[in-house]
Amino acid sequence: MSSFIIEGGHRLKGTISPQGAKNEALQVICATLLTNEEVIIENIPDILDVNNLIRLLQDMGVSVHRQQETTYAFRADRIDLTYLQSDDFMQKSASLRGSIMIIGPLLARFGEAVVPQPGGDKIGRRRLDTHFNGIMKLGARMIFNEKKQLFTLTAPKLQGAYILLDEASVTGTANLLMAAVLAEGETTIYNAACEPYVEQLSRMLVRMGAHIEGIGSNRLTVKGVTSLSGCRHRLLPDMIEIGSFIGMAAMTASEITIRDTSAKNLGIIPESFRRLGITVEQQGDDLFIPCQESYTIESFIDGSILTLADAPWPGLTPDLLSVLLVVATKAKGSVLIHQKMFESRLFFVDKLIDMGAQIILCDPHRAVVIGLDNRFHLKGMTMTSPDIRAGISLLIAAMSAKGKSTIHNIDQIDRGYQQIDQRLNTLGARIKRIEG
């Protein structure tokens, strides 16, 4: 198990560019299974979750060629469906939650798909009903092997249907969208997730020859086609990493510029940090975070305590609530963090409390943060990263703390952040990686 040793108290200065979006990468890489022609994807991040998905597709028979550092060419013209029955596939697929999105493309193109119960972050229940209920409405038949925790789906030919999603699931929308583009007839997906990454997937599919209307809205209409062609696609910058950099700058009283952020696709993220008192200046497509010795949390107009809660896009992404919570510990004032989607994501706050933060965990979904301003400082300690977003939040806390901190299980951070220690060290951080 690898670890970070962090010497806190160092300010950052300089410019940094965000990696390609992890969540978009997982979707569009799965979409390469929809055609036997070459698909080129640019700006792919070099992170564990994405690399594991690429290797899984290679094992399935997809030809993958790395053209440049972040550009890959995929050609799924020799898929080995028998590999889906192997123990190797079961093991690799089960360890990667993004593998759930191979169901739609495989069913649409080959009429069958096998996927084990996927893993990923331990942040609470992440049900798959939205995926499977929608797929079955398109005509698929599903058998679940409880002993092996294995889902087998078959469909000689998917048929278009009206699908009202029970939740605006991003991966569920992506899966159904990829299934519907090759289904017979028309499919309507209502209450669809409309995150920029789903919009990006939709536009990529259109370039491949799909017919999709309502892109960017919560109602997608898909007219099935018989086949798709290759295309070239570029990933957006990762909005979660951008938010993480804003949080790092605030907590360490640093001055940084985040380059090429695709600011129009950041939604409410910059404003959420501004509500905590952090100055975020947009300069073209860059974000400038000036040095701030302190920042004050806003109250609502009636004077009541500010609440930051996650919500489907264009609401606040749940992936940044952990970062916002950490940032609030140094602010002046109080805020209620309401994590609605996952009931285990706030449990990492006990580590922050041990570091000296004043946080009241009300229940699995809500925490009140009482900002310490500059009256007290977090102190370094040893901790373990439970998931990607908590991991980066603990790293931010350690960078601002007095003394040294150790974070174990940093593979969780590596799943979503590319060479984060090296990139931050170039800005002035003191982070040492210890390989386990």
N, C-alpha and C positions, 0 to 999 in steps of 0.2 A: 504494500500500500504506500503510494508516494505521498509526500508532504510538502508544504510550504513553510518556511521559517521567515517571518516578516518582522522587520525592524520598523516600528511605528514612528510617527512624528515627522516624516519627511514630506515636504511639499512637492507637487508636480508642476512642471512648466514645459510648454511646447505644444506640438500638434500631434493628433492621432487620428487615424482613419478607421472606421468600423469595418468589420469583416462582413462577408455576405450573410444574408439572413438564414439562420439555421432552420427555422420552421418552414420557410419557403423552399429551401433546398430539399428537405425530406419529401415534400409534395411533388415538386417538378422532376426529381430523379425517379420517383415511382412512375410518373407519367411517361417516361421513356419506354416503358413496357407496352405502350399502346400502339407502337408502330415498328415495322422491321427496317425502317430507314434511319439514317444517322441523325441524332439530336445533339446539338452542341450547347452546353450550359457554361456560362461565364460567372466569375465571382463566387465560386464554390468555396466555403470556408474549410480549412484544414482542422476539423474537430472530430472527436471520437464518434459521435452519433452519426454524422454524415459519412465518415470513412467506413464505419461498420455497415451502413446501408449499401454503399458502393460495392464493398466486398461481397455482401450477400447477393446482389444482382449479378456480379461476376460469377459467383458459384452457380447461379441459376442458368448461366449461359450467355449473359449480356457481355458483349465486347466493349471494354472501357479503355480509352486512350487518353492519357493526360497530355494535352497539347501545349499548355503553358502552366504556370504555377497554380492558377486558380481556374483554368479552363479545361473542361473534360468533354470528350466525344463519346456518346453512348450509341450502341446499335444492338437492339434486341431481336436479332434475326435467327437466333439458334437457341431458343429457350428449351431447357431440359425439364419437362414437367415431372419426370420421375424423381428428380432431386427434391421436390417438395415433400416426398414421403420419407426422406432420409432423416436419421437422427441428427446429422450435422445441421440440416436446415432447421429442424425443430429447436435445437439449442441456440443457434445464432438468431433466429427470428424471435424467439421468446425473450431474449435479452434486450431487444430493441423495440421500443413502442412504435416508432415510425413505420415498422414493417406492416402494421395493420393496413396501411394505404396501398399495399400491393393487391389487395382483394379486388378492388374495382377494376383496375387495368387487366388483371389476369382473367377475371370472369368475363369481361367485355370482349376480350380478344380470343381467349381459349376455351371459355365455357366452364372452367373449374378453377378453384383456388383452395389452398390449405393454409391455415395460419394457427399457431398455438396462441394461448393466452399471452399477450405481450407484457413485457416488463416496463422498465423506465423508472421515473422518480417515485419515491415512496412519500407521496404527498396526500394520500387519501384515495377514496374511491374514484376511479375513472372508468365509468361504465362504457360498454360498447354497444348498447342497445340502439343508439342512433344510427350507427353503421349498419348493423345487421337487419334492423327493421326496414330501413330504406332499401337495402339490397334485395330483401325478400319481396318488397313491393314491386321491384323491377322483374320479378319472376324467378329469382334464385331459390334453390332448396338448400336448407342448412341442416347439418347433423353435427351435434356436439358430443364428443367423446369425453365424458367427465373424468374418466380415469387418466387419460393422457392430456386433459385440458386442451383439446384440439378441435378447431372448427373446420369442417369441410363443407364447401359450398359448390353447387353445380347449377348450370343453366345452359341448355342447348343454345338458347338465344334470349338475351334480355329484351324486355318489352317496356316501352316508355310508359310512365305513370305519373299521377299527381302525388307528390310526397310533401307532407307537412311535418317538418322536423319537430320533435318534442323539445329540443334545445338547439341553440345556434352553435353547434359544434364545428370548429374549424376543420379538424381532420375528418369528421363525418361528412361535412359538405364537400371536401376535396375528394373523398372516396366515391361518393355518389355521383359527383360531377364527372369523374373519370370513367365510371361505369356507364353513365347515360350517353356519353358522346358516341358510343358505338352501338347503343340499343336501338331497336326498331321503333320508329314513331317518335312522339314528343314526350318529353319529361319536364315537369315543373317541380322545382325544389323551392318550397316556401319556408320562411324563417331560416333561410340560409345564412351562414356566417358571411360577413362582407369585409373582413380584414383585407388590407392591401395584398397580403400573400395569396389569398383566394382569388383576388382580382388578377394578380400576376399569373397564377395558374390558368385562369380562364383565358387570358390573352395569349398565353403560350399555346393552349389547345386550339384557339381560333387560328393562329398561324399554322398549326398543323393540319387545318382543314375542318375543324369542328364548327358547328353552328350554335352559338350561345348568345342569348339576349338577356339584358338586365344586369350586365357585369357591373359590379360595385354596389349593387343593391341586395336586399334580402329575399328577392324573388328571381330565380334564374330559370330561364326557359331554354331547353336543349332539344334541338332536332337532330336525331341520330343520323350518322353517316355510315357508310360501309367500311371505310378505312381512313387512316390518317397518315400523313407524310412527316418527314423530318422538319426541323426548324432550328433556329438559333435563339437562345434566350439568355438574358442577364438578370441575375438576382439583385433585389434591392439590398441596401445596407441593413444590418440587423438593428431594429429599433430597440431591442432589449439591451444590446451592448451599448448603444448610444445613451440610453437612460442610466446604465451602470456607470458610464464615464462621467455623466453629470453628477451623479451621487458621489463618486470618488473626489471630484474637484471640490464639491461643497464640504465634505467631511475633512479634507486635508487642507482647506483654505488655499486651494491652488488656482492657478490661472492656466487654462488649457483651451485649445481650439479643436473642435471635432469637425473634421473635414468631410465634405460630400455626404451629407446625412439624408438626402432626399426629404427635406424638411416637410414638404407637403404631405408626405405619407406617415408622419409621426403622430398625427391626430392630437389627442389631449395630453400627450406625455410631457412636452415642455411646460404647459400650463400647470400640470400637477406639481412639478418641482417648484414653479414660481409661487404656488400657494403655500409652500413651506418656507417661502422667503428667499429662495435662491434666484439670483439674477441669471437669466438665460437669454442671450442676445443672438438673434438670427442675422447673419451676415451673408446674404446670398443663399447658398445651400449649406453653409457652415454654421455651426453653433459655437459661440464664444462664451466661456464661463469665467468671469473675472474673479480675482481673489476676494473672498469675503471672510472677515474674521468672525462674523456672527450673522445669523439670519433668523427672522421672526416668523412664526407660523401665523397665517391669517385666521380670523374667525369668520363665521357666517355673518351675514348682514345684521341679524338680530342679536349678535354677540355670543351665540352658542358655539360649542367646540366644533372645529372642522372635522369632517369625516371624509376619508378617502376610501372608496370602495371599488372593487372590480366590477366590470359589466361588459356585455358583448360589444364589439366594435360598433360605433365609434367611442364607446366608453373606455375606461382605463383597463389595460391588459393586466390580468392577474400575475403575469410573470414579473412585473416590476414592483408589486406591493412589498415584497421583502426588502428591496433596495430602499424604497421610500420610508419604510419603517426604521431602518438603520439611520438614514439621513435625519429623521426627526429626533433621534436621541440627542443630537448636538444642537438642535434648534432652541429658540426661546419660545415657550408656549407648549400647548398640548394638542394632540390629534388622535382621533379614533381611526384605527386601521381595520377595515371590515373585509375579510377575505371570504367571499361568498361561495366560491366554486369548490375549494378543497379544504377538508377539515383537518389536515395534518400539516399544512404548510407553515403555520405560525409557531409550531412547537420548537423551532430553533431559538426562540427568544430567551429561553432559559440561559443560553450561552451568553447572550448580550447582558442579561441581568447579572450574571457572574462577573462580567467585565465592568460593571458599575452603572449600566443603563437603568433608568427608572421606567419600567414597563409593567402594566397590569394586564395579564392575560385573562380576559373576561370569560372566554369559552373557546372552543377550538377554532372559531371563526373571527373573533374580535379581540383586539388588543388596544389599550390606551397607552400612548407614549407621552411621557412628561419630559419635555426637552430640558436638558441640563444647561444649555447655553455654554458659557465658558466657566461656570462655577466649579464643575468637576470634569474630569477627563476619563475616558475609558482606559482600562489597564489591560496589558497584554496577558494572554493565557493560552492554554492548550485546548483545542477543540477538534471536532470531527465534522466534516461536511456531509449533511444528510441528502442533499439534492443539488441540482445545478444552481438554482436561484438563491437558495439559502447559502450555498457555498460562496458565491460572489459577494453576497451581503456580508458574510463573516470576514471575507478578505478586505472589504471596504472598512469594516469596523477595526480590523487589525492594523490597517494602514494609518488610521487616525489615533490609535491607542498609544499610551506611554509604555515603553519597554518592548519586549519581543513577544511574538505570538507564534504558535505552531498550529497549522491546520492540516489534519490528516484526511485521507480519502479524497485527495484533490482530483482523482480521476473523474469525480462528479463534475468538478469545474471544467475540466478538459473536454467533457462531453459537449459543452456549449460555448466555450471561449478559447479562441485560437492563440496559443503561445502567450497567454495573458501576462505571465511573469516577465518574459523578455520585453514585451511591448511597453509595459508599465515602467520597467527599470530604465528604459531609454528616456523616460520623462522625469526620472529622479526617485522612483520608488526603490526600496531595498527589500527585494523578495528573492529568497534562495530556494531552489527546488531540490528536494532530497528524494532520489528515486528509491522506491520500495521493492 
